[in-house]
């Protein structure tokens, strides 16, 4: 009798240890009967807020995960009925699907239990083990990888196009100079050399933008309180030749709100926004710069022009990496990709507002965390 009691205690101890092990697993694990009802579930049901271990007993997985699913286009009921039919014939079922209720992407594995019964000429399972794994992070990584591949494809096309366009005059005029430099008049020599120099500077600018884009992906920076007036002044100084050529009028606010950021990166943001406003802001360009604090503690900065504006379908694609729109001269290409990458790395957002009506122009904006 004592020996029997010892065996019972050992069995009970083993059962408790097994249940504790199953409860500690990150997957939702359920034992199901031949009608798909839960006999036993581990405590992940409570973590996923589906009910207590006791409450879920007797419920089917479908009604547990998707209670009240009445959408005629919902594929979940047919998925469960089809999977259960396969399972009851002794087949192992695996599937992946997004669960809108849980906001997770799930992997389902349903295994028939070895205890089986004979029905006519088929072997059927009496029980099943269901393992549901949350693979949302994996799916997110896969999606990011796919986006990166698409972005790299667009990157290669854009850079090849830009560099090829700049390299062609360098090669062409250099060959021309090699063949005819002794007979060309000085003014023509000067003209050709200026064209070569201009094309070389454009290629250098493209390469610098790409290096900046790469650093905005990987470089860790320490946020600092920005002197926005000085940063904007430096960006304007770099654009001084274009401002003079366009005879642009630029209006600045009386003061700039304090924000956190990284000065060299934010200077590039202003440079991109201002150069686009100078290109597309009318003849001559009228450009307004401004800033205002938002209720959420961030600060919204903007550059407003009064050019032809952007149509709604173009606004949605504007910050897509390496996308070119029909309205551009040199193309937005890399520039606004850099702006978006920089601002998001610093905890802000970017965007554009435009009615698409000529003369009402565009307002490009970005936000940064406020420092007041």
C-alpha positions in Angstrom: 0.0 0.0 0.0 2.8 2.4 0.8 4.6 1.5 -2.4 1.3 2.1 -4.3 1.0 5.5 -2.6 4.5 6.3 -3.7 3.8 5.5 -7.3 0.6 7.7 -7.2 2.6 10.6 -5.7 5.3 10.2 -8.4 2.7 10.1 -11.1 1.0 13.2 -9.7 4.4 15.0 -9.3 5.3 14.1 -12.9 1.9 15.4 -14.1 2.4 18.7 -12.2 5.9 19.1 -13.7 4.6 18.4 -17.2 1.8 20.9 -16.8 4.2 23.5 -15.4 6.5 22.9 -18.4 3.6 23.3 -20.9 2.4 26.4 -19.1 5.9 28.0 -19.4 6.0 27.6 -23.2 5.4 30.7 -25.3 3.1 28.9 -27.7 -0.6 28.4 -27.1 -1.0 24.7 -26.6 -4.4 22.9 -26.4 -5.6 19.3 -26.3 -8.7 18.9 -28.4 -11.4 16.2 -28.6 -12.7 14.8 -31.8 -15.1 17.7 -32.2 -12.5 20.3 -31.9 -13.4 21.3 -28.3 -10.7 22.2 -25.8 -10.0 19.6 -23.1 -6.9 21.3 -21.7 -5.1 24.6 -22.5 -2.0 26.1 -21.2 -1.9 29.5 -19.5 -1.0 31.4 -22.7 -4.8 31.7 -23.2 -4.7 34.0 -20.2 -1.7 36.0 -21.4 -3.5 36.5 -24.7 -6.6 37.5 -22.8 -8.8 34.8 -24.3 -10.1 33.6 -20.9 -8.9 31.5 -18.0 -7.7 27.9 -18.3 -11.0 26.8 -16.8 -13.3 29.1 -18.8 -12.0 27.9 -22.2 -12.6 24.2 -21.6 -15.4 22.9 -23.9 -15.0 25.7 -26.4 -13.9 25.2 -29.9 -10.7 27.0 -31.1 -12.7 28.8 -33.7 -15.2 30.3 -31.3 -12.4 31.0 -28.9 -10.2 33.0 -31.3 -13.0 34.4 -33.4 -16.2 34.7 -31.4 -19.2 36.0 -33.4 -17.4 35.8 -36.8 -20.3 36.5 -39.1 -18.6 38.1 -42.0 -19.6 36.2 -45.2 -16.1 36.8 -46.6 -14.4 35.5 -43.6 -12.3 32.5 -44.5 -11.7 31.3 -40.9 -14.8 29.0 -40.5 -14.0 27.2 -43.7 -10.3 27.0 -42.7 -11.2 25.3 -39.4 -13.7 22.9 -40.9 -11.4 21.9 -43.7 -8.4 21.5 -41.4 -10.5 19.4 -38.9 -11.7 17.1 -41.7 -8.1 16.5 -42.7 -7.0 16.0 -39.1 -9.7 13.5 -38.4 -8.3 11.4 -41.2 -5.0 11.3 -39.5 -3.3 14.1 -41.4 -1.0 16.7 -39.8 -2.2 20.3 -40.6 -0.2 23.4 -40.6 -1.1 26.9 -41.7 -0.3 30.6 -41.2 -2.7 33.4 -41.0 -3.2 36.9 -39.6 -5.6 37.1 -36.7 -7.4 40.5 -36.7 -8.8 40.1 -33.3 -5.5 39.4 -31.6 -3.6 41.7 -33.8 -1.0 38.9 -34.3 0.2 36.7 -37.1 -0.1 33.1 -36.1 1.2 29.7 -37.1 -1.1 26.8 -36.5 0.0 23.2 -36.1 -2.6 20.5 -35.5 -1.3 17.0 -34.7 -3.5 13.9 -34.4 -3.0 12.1 -31.2 -1.7 8.5 -31.5 -4.8 7.1 -29.8 -6.9 6.2 -32.9 -10.1 4.4 -33.7 -11.1 2.4 -36.8 -14.0 3.7 -38.8 -14.9 1.7 -42.0 -11.8 1.7 -44.1 -10.2 4.9 -42.6 -8.0 5.4 -39.5 -9.4 8.4 -37.6 -7.9 10.4 -34.7 -9.8 10.6 -31.5 -7.8 13.6 -30.1 -5.6 16.3 -31.4 -2.8 18.6 -30.1 -3.0 22.2 -31.3 0.1 24.4 -31.1 -0.4 28.1 -32.0 2.8 30.2 -32.3 2.9 34.0 -32.5 5.1 34.7 -35.5 4.3 38.4 -35.8 7.9 39.5 -35.2 9.2 37.0 -37.8 6.6 38.3 -40.3 7.6 41.9 -39.6 11.2 41.1 -40.2 10.3 39.3 -43.5 8.2 42.3 -44.6 11.0 44.7 -43.7 13.4 42.5 -45.7 11.1 42.5 -48.7 10.7 46.3 -48.5 14.5 46.6 -48.3 15.0 44.5 -51.4 12.5 46.6 -53.3 14.1 49.8 -52.0 17.6 48.5 -53.1 16.2 47.7 -56.5 14.8 51.2 -56.8 18.1 52.6 -55.4 20.2 50.9 -58.0 18.0 52.1 -60.8 17.9 55.7 -59.5 21.6 56.0 -58.8 22.5 54.4 -62.1 20.2 56.8 -63.9 21.5 59.9 -62.1 25.2 59.0 -62.3 24.8 58.0 -66.0 23.1 61.3 -66.8 25.9 63.2 -65.1 28.7 61.1 -66.5 27.6 61.4 -70.1 28.6 65.1 -70.6 31.9 64.5 -68.7 32.9 61.8 -71.2 31.5 63.6 -74.2 33.1 66.9 -73.6 36.3 65.4 -72.4 36.6 63.4 -75.7 35.8 66.6 -77.6 38.6 68.5 -75.7 41.1 65.7 -76.4 40.4 65.9 -80.1 40.0 69.6 -80.6 41.5 71.5 -77.7 44.2 73.0 -79.9 41.7 74.5 -82.4 38.9 75.5 -80.0 38.5 79.2 -79.1 39.2 80.1 -75.5 35.5 80.9 -74.8 34.4 77.4 -76.0 37.2 75.8 -73.9 35.9 77.7 -70.9 32.3 76.6 -71.6 33.2 72.9 -72.0 35.3 72.9 -68.9 32.4 74.5 -66.9 30.0 71.8 -68.1 32.4 69.1 -67.1 32.9 70.7 -63.7 29.1 71.1 -63.2 28.5 67.5 -64.0 31.3 66.4 -61.7 29.8 68.4 -58.8 26.4 66.9 -59.4 27.9 63.4 -59.2 29.7 64.4 -56.0 26.4 65.7 -54.6 24.7 62.4 -55.4 27.4 60.4 -53.7 27.2 62.6 -50.6 23.5 62.2 -50.4 23.8 58.4 -50.6 26.4 58.4 -47.9 24.2 60.5 -45.8 21.3 58.2 -46.4 23.5 55.2 -45.4 24.5 57.0 -42.2 20.9 57.9 -41.3 20.2 54.1 -41.4 23.0 53.0 -39.2 24.7 55.8 -37.3 23.9 56.3 -33.7 23.7 60.0 -32.7 23.3 61.8 -29.4 20.3 64.2 -29.4 21.1 67.8 -28.6 19.2 71.0 -28.1 19.2 72.6 -31.5 19.9 76.2 -32.4 17.4 76.2 -35.3 18.0 79.8 -36.3 21.7 79.0 -36.9 20.9 75.7 -38.7 18.5 77.4 -41.1 21.0 80.2 -41.7 23.6 77.7 -42.7 21.2 75.9 -45.1 20.3 79.2 -46.7 24.0 80.1 -47.1 24.6 76.8 -48.9 21.7 77.7 -51.3 22.7 81.3 -51.7 23.6 81.0 -55.4 20.2 79.4 -56.2 18.4 82.0 -54.1 20.1 84.8 -56.0 19.5 83.2 -59.3 15.8 82.7 -58.7 15.4 86.1 -57.0 13.5 84.2 -54.3 11.8 85.9 -51.3 12.1 83.8 -48.1 10.1 84.7 -45.0 11.3 83.5 -41.6 9.5 83.4 -38.2 10.5 85.8 -35.4 11.7 82.9 -33.1 12.2 79.2 -33.3 10.8 76.8 -30.7 13.4 74.7 -28.9 13.7 71.0 -30.0 15.9 67.9 -29.6 17.7 66.6 -32.7 21.0 66.3 -34.5 22.3 69.5 -36.2 24.1 68.1 -39.3 21.1 65.9 -40.2 18.5 68.7 -39.7 20.5 71.0 -41.8 20.1 68.5 -44.6 16.4 68.4 -44.0 16.1 72.2 -44.4 18.4 72.0 -47.5 16.2 69.5 -49.2 12.9 71.3 -48.4 14.2 74.7 -49.3 15.8 73.6 -52.6 12.5 72.0 -53.7 10.6 75.1 -52.8 13.0 77.2 -54.8 12.6 74.9 -57.8 8.9 74.7 -57.7 7.7 77.7 -55.7 6.7 79.9 -58.6 8.4 82.7 -60.6 10.0 84.2 -58.6 9.7 81.8 -55.7 7.9 83.0 -52.5 8.9 80.7 -49.6 7.7 80.8 -46.0 9.3 79.0 -43.1 7.6 78.4 -39.8 7.2 76.4 -36.7 4.6 75.7 -34.0 4.3 73.6 -30.9 1.9 70.7 -31.0 -0.3 69.4 -28.1 1.7 66.1 -28.0 4.9 68.0 -27.1 6.5 67.9 -30.5 7.2 70.9 -32.7 6.1 71.1 -36.3 8.4 72.9 -38.8 7.3 73.7 -42.3 8.4 75.1 -45.7 5.5 76.6 -47.8 5.7 77.6 -51.4 3.2 79.0 -53.9 3.9 76.9 -57.0 1.7 74.5 -58.9 1.2 72.1 -56.0 0.9 68.3 -56.0 -2.0 66.1 -56.9 -3.3 63.7 -54.2 -2.0 60.6 -56.0 1.5 62.1 -56.1 1.4 63.2 -52.4 1.0 59.6 -51.3 4.1 58.5 -53.2 6.3 61.5 -52.5 8.4 60.1 -49.7 8.6 56.6 -51.2 12.3 55.9 -51.5 13.7 56.9 -54.9 10.3 57.7 -56.5 10.3 60.3 -59.2 7.2 62.4 -60.0 6.3 64.0 -63.3 6.5 67.5 -61.9 10.1 67.3 -60.9 13.0 68.9 -62.7 16.0 67.0 -61.3 13.6 64.6 -59.5 13.0 64.2 -55.8 14.8 60.8 -55.9 17.1 60.4 -53.0 16.5 63.8 -51.3 13.1 63.2 -49.6 14.1 59.6 -48.8 16.9 61.1 -46.8 14.5 63.6 -45.1 12.2 60.8 -44.0 14.9 58.5 -42.8 16.6 61.3 -40.8 13.4 62.6 -39.1 12.1 59.2 -38.2 15.5 58.3 -36.7 15.1 61.4 -34.5 11.6 60.5 -33.3 9.6 62.7 -35.7 7.4 62.5 -38.8 7.4 64.0 -42.3 4.6 64.9 -44.6 3.3 67.2 -47.3 0.0 69.1 -47.7 -1.3 70.5 -51.0 -4.6 71.2 -52.6 -3.2 70.5 -56.1 -4.4 73.9 -57.2 -1.9 76.1 -59.1 -0.7 79.0 -57.1 -1.6 77.4 -53.7 1.6 75.4 -53.7 2.8 72.9 -51.1 3.6 72.8 -47.5 6.3 70.3 -46.6 6.6 69.7 -42.8 8.6 67.6 -40.3 8.3 67.2 -36.5 10.9 66.9 -33.7 10.6 66.4 -30.0 10.1 69.7 -28.2 12.8 70.7 -25.7 10.8 73.3 -23.6 
